Amino acid sequence: MATADRRPLSIGRLHFVDGLRGVAIILMVINHTSRDWMDVQMGWARYHLVYGSLIWPASIFLFLVGFCLPISYYRRGESEGLLGDLRKYFRRGIGIIAAGYVLNVIMLPRGAVPPEERFWHGGVLQTIGLSIILLGPLVPVLRRQWARWMLLALAVLVYLSFGWSRPALARWCAAHPILGLAIFGDFPPWPWLSAALIGLVLGWWWLEARARGPEAEKRYFATAAVVGLIFLLAYDAWEFWIPTSPRFGFPRDWGLNHYWTPRGVTTFLIIAGDAWLLALCYWLMEVRRWQLPWLVTLGQTALVLYFVHQLIEETLIHRMLGLRFNNWILYWSANIALIVLCVYIGRLWQTVKPRLRTLAGLAPA
């Protein structure tokens, strides 16, 4: 077995990570309801809300996939060996990939997309699962500094190569529509694997800082906030010297198969937002000791809520009841009610899940 060349680190449940994941769930809920619960008559405010609530949730989810992968290895100080790691991460990842296809079935029919095509649509769950399968076995190599920098370089290359290849990818997807939607659907692995790769390396550096003590860990997250500020200033400078059109909207980014991928200056805004939210959650929940149990619940039950909130907001309210909230007070009140409902559903799931595992003969999670 490979060892980590250090004492095993004691790491309990990290509520600030759950809190950040909870923030992503809230943003995702707002993005979906801004599309399904309001009509275009709500004007540019609705458009900007749709765009603004889209650019961060998936990047946070995928960043946290990589960020959390090294924790168990760093805690134990050893791996299960290459074959053991491959089995472990394959089981974990394939379950999430399967959940993505189950969601496709549950949400049929959706719009004008034929069911046979909708089933094979790729989505963020498939990308999360694949990221776990591919990146989990790489965790032991993070002990080597050169490997960490190579993985960061690979993340940049994966993202840039998507932009270079997009015209060819568009032609390929047009020639292979079903396969193209399966591989290049919503938040496809290429280029979104980059976010998980960055999270993988930064997660290891965070664990090293945590092992050195509280002050080193605080400096790590202070650095994250400074990096976020640098990217925000770079975003502002870009918009000042080379303004995009529109300043805040979809046309300035990439599209493939009618799905969005951030381009250029938008990536600066995403990095700034992710870095600040990460630092803020750490400062509030680890340094200031804010409990925020409702936000933690959202983060800890994110996978279940990813399913449930879509059944409520799209299937029930949008499709079956046909409700619209073309009034901002009504819209935000309905969103708050849905988020509160998700908190209680999450708590119910946390109560029921251990019993279901016991009935199934599985060890407690």
N, C-alpha and C positions, 0 to 999 in steps of 0.2 A: 504493500500500500504506500501511496505517496504521502509524505507528511508535510505539514505547513512550515516546519522549521521555527516554530514559536509555541508558546504556551497556549492551550485552548482558551478562547475568550468566552466569558459568560455573557450571553446576550438574551435578555428576556423579550417579552412581546414589545415591539417598538410601536408605540401608539402614534408617534408623529408620522410614521410611514403609512399606517392605517388612515390617519387624518388626511394626508395628501391624496391617497386613493379615494377617500370620501369626497374631497373637493372635485376630483375628476368625475365622480358619479353625478354630482350636482350639476356640473357644467354639461355633461352628456344629457341629462334630463332636460335641461333648458334648451339645448340644441334641438332635441327631438320635438319638444313641445312648440318651439318657435316655428318649426316647419308645419306641424300637424294641427295646431290649435288656432292659428291665425291665418288670415287671408292676406293677399298682396296689398289690399287696400290700406294696411297698416303702414305702408310706405317704407322709406329708407331706414327708419328705426328698426323695423323687423328684419330687413336685409342685413343690417350691421350686427344685429343680435345673432342671427343665424351664423354669420361668418365668424364673429368673435367668439361664440361658444363652441365652434368646431375646431379651432386651431390648437387648443390645448389638451382636451381629454385624452385622445389616443396617444399623444406624445408622452403624457404623464404615465398612462398605463404601461406602455412599452418601456419607458425609461425605468420604471419600478420593477419590471420583470428582470432586467439586467442588474439593477441596483441590489435586489434582494437575493439573487442567486448565490453569491459567495457566502452568505451568512452561515448556513449550516456547516459548510466546509471549514470556515474560519473558527466556528465555535468548537468543533470536534478536533481540529488540527490534523485531520487526515481525510482522504477520499476513500471510496469503496473500490478503487481500481478502475481502469478504463471500462471494462465490461460491466462492472457494477454500476458505474455512473451512467453509461449508455442506457442500461435497463431502467434505472430509476428515473432519469429525465425523459426517456421515451414514454414511460407509463404516465408521467405527470402531463407531458405536453400533448400526447394523443388524446387524453381525456378532454382537454380544453378544445382541441380541434374538433372532436366529435360533438362537443356541446355547441359549437358554432353551426354545424350542420343540423343539429336538432332544432336550434333556433330558426334556421331557414325553413324547416318543415312547419314549425309552430306558426310562423308568421305568414304562411301561404293562405290565400293569394295576396300578393302585395303589388298594387298598381297594375300596370299593363304588362308586366314581365311574365312570360310563360312559366308555369310551375317547374318544368324540367330544367329551365335555365336558372330560375331562382334558387333551386335546391343547391346547385353547384357554385353559387356565388361565394367568393372569398370574402372574408370580413376580418375585423380586428381580433376576434377570438382565434381564428385560424392562424393569424400572424403571431399572436401571443404564444399559442401552443408550439408553433414551429420554432420560435425564438428559444423557448425552453429546451426543446430537443437539441437544437444546434449549439447553443451557448453553454448549457449546463456542463457538458463534459470538458469544456475549456477552462473551467474555474481553476483547477490546479496550476495551470500555466501562468496565472496571474501573479504567482510568487516571483516571477522574473520581470524585472523592470522593462527589458526590451520587448517582452511579449505584450505588456500593457500598452506601450506606445505603438506597437504594430497593430493592435486591435483598434486603437483610436484612429490610426491612419486608414485602416480598413473601413471603419464607419464612414469616414469622409469620402472614401473612394466609392463605396456602395451608393451613397447619396448622389455624388456627382455623376457617376456612370449612368444613373437612371435618366438624368437630364440629357446627357449625350445620346442616349439610346432611344429616347422617347419617340421620335419619328418612326424608327424601325419597329418599335414595340406597337405603335398604333396600327401599322400595316399588318403586323403579325396577328394582333387581336381581331382585326377586321376579317382576316382569312380563317381564324379559328375562334369563333365567337364564344362558344361554351367554355372551351379550355381557357380562353383569354379572360373570361369573367371569373373563372375558378382561381387563376393565378394572380390576375391584376384586377381584383374587385375593390372593395372598400378597404383602405389602409393595407395595401399588399406588402408582402415581405420585402420586395425590392421596390422602394428604398427604405421602408419603415424599420427593417432590421437594424438600421443605423442607430435608432434611438435606444434599442436594447443593448447594443454593443457599447455605446457611450455609458449607459447606466452600469454595465458590467464592470468597466474599469473604474468609474467613479465610486461604485459601491465598495470595491476593494480598497481604494484610497481612504474612503470613510472608515472602514473597519480598522485600518492601520492607525488612523488618527484616534479612533475610539480606544484602541488598545493602549495608546500613549497617555490617555487620561482626559478628564473633562475639558481642560483648557485647550488641548490640541483639537478636540472635537469641535469646540466653539469656534476656533480659528478656521477649521475646515468649512463650516457653514457660513461664517463671515466672508470667507473667500468666495463661496458660491454666490452670495448676495452681490459682491463686488463684480464678479463675472457677469451676473445678470445686468448690472448697471452698465457695464462696458458694452454689452450687446444692445441694450436699449439706446445708448448714445450712438452706437453704430447705425442702428435702425433710423434714428432721427436724422443723422448726417446723410445717410443714403437718400432718405425722402426729401431732404433739403437740396442736395446737389443733383440727384438723378431721380426726380419724383416719378413714382409709378402711377399708372392710370388704370383703375381708380386707386385712390390712396389706401383704401381699406375694403378689399373685395376680391371675389373669385377670379376675375379676368387676369389679374397680375400673377396668378399661380399656374401650375400645370394641371391638365386634365387628361385622363386616360380612361376609356370606357365610361365616360361621364362621371368619373370619380375624381375627387380632389387630392392633390399632393402639393405641399408648400414649396414655393420656389423663391430663391434669392433672399430678398429682404424679409419675407415672411418668416424664414427660418430664424433670423435674428430675433424677431419678436417672440417666437416660440421658445427659444433658448432663454431669453430674458425672463419670460413668464414662468417657465418651469423652474429656473434657478431661484427666483424670488419666492415662489410658493414652497419649494423645498426648504429654503432657509427660514421662511416664516413659520411653517408648521413645526420645524425643529425648535425655534426660539419660543413659540407659544407653549408647546406641549412638553418639551424637555427642559428648557431653561426656566420659563415662567410657571411651569407645572399646571397649565390649564388642562382640565380633564376632558371636556368636550366629548362625552360618551356617545352622543348621538352621531357625531361625525365619525368616530371610531367604528361605530356599528355599521355605518354606510360603507366604510372601507373594508371591514372584515367580511362583509357579506356581498361584496361587489359583484361576484359572478352570478349569484342568484338574483340580485336586483337588476342586473343587466337584462335578464329574461323578463322578470315580473313587471318592471316599469314599462317595457314596450307593450306587453299585453294590456296594461291599463291605459296608457296614453294613446297608443295607436289603435289596437284592436277594439277596445271597449269604447273609449271616448271619441276617437276620430272616425272609425269606420262604422261601428254598430250604432252609436248614439248620434253621430254626426254633429257634435257640439263644436262651436267656435267661440273663442274668447277675444273678439275684436275690440277690446277695451283693455287698456293697460292695467287698470286696477283689478279687473276680473282675471286677467291673464296671470299676473303675479300672485294673486291670492290662490288661484288654482294650482300654480306651481308649488307654492309653499305647502298647500294641502297634500299634494302628491309626494313631496319630499318627506313630510312628516309621516305619511302612510308608509313610505319605504323604510323609514327608521323602525316603525313597529313591525313591519313584515320581516325586516332583518333580525330584530330581537326574537321574534317568533321562530325564525329559522335556526338561530343559535340555540334555542331551547329544544327544538325538535330534532336537529341534526344528530346529536349524540345518541338519542334513542333509536333513530333509524339505523345508525351504524351498529348499535348493539343488536338490533333485530336481524341485521344482515350478517352478523357474526364477524364484524370488522373491529379492529382495535380503535379506541378513541383517537380522534384527530389531535 
